[in-house]
């Protein structure tokens, strides 16, 4: 058995994971996070393709539902 997986080591890791985090220091306010960068052109293009694919799926499903209704009415 390796030393890294000994029982005291495992217990120490579990206790560290379960312990309460220390409260923030009231004299040091949190550092504001930087604003998110605008999406890259590659991301914008990928999102456009994804939106177009989603729209195509919805249109195909609507067309299939319409055809199913038409077939049902024709069968009656």
N, C-alpha and C positions, 0 to 999 in steps of 0.2 A: 504494500500500500504506500502510495507516495506521501511525502510529508505535507504537501499542499492540501491534501484532502483529509487531514487528521480531524478527529472530532472537535478539539478545541478551536481549530481554524473555522470549521463549518459553523460552530456555535457563535463565534465572534462575528462572522459574516451575517448570520441570521439576526443577531441582536442589533447589529449596526443598521440593518435594513428596517427593523421594526421600531427603532427608537425615534422619539419625536425630534423634528428638526429644531435647530436653535432659532429663537425669535430674532427678527431683524433688529439691528442696532438703531434706536430712535434718533441718534445724532447723525446718522449717515443715511440720507434718503436714497431710495433705489435709483440706479442710473437709468435715465430714459433710453429706450431702445431706438435705434435708427429707423427711419421710415423705410418701408419695403421698396425695393427697387422696382421700376416698371418692368413688366414682362418683356423678355427678349423677343425679337422678331420670330425666332423659331417657335417659341411658346405660343405667340399670338397666332401663327399659322397653324400649329397643331390644334389649338383650341377652335379655330375656324373650321378645320376639317372635322373635328369631333362634333361640333354643333351641326354641321351639314349632314353628317352621318346620322345623328340623332333625329334630325328633321326628316331624312329619307326613310328611316325606320318607321316613324310615326305615320308618314304618308302611305307607306306600303301596308301598314297594319290597318289604317282606315280604309284603304282600297279593298283589302281582303275582307274586312267586315262588311263592306257594302256589297261585294260580290256574293258573300255568304247569305246576306239578306235577300238579294235578288234571286239566288238559287232556291232559297226556302220559299219565297213567294211563288216562284214558277212551279215548284213541286206541289203546291196546294191546289 
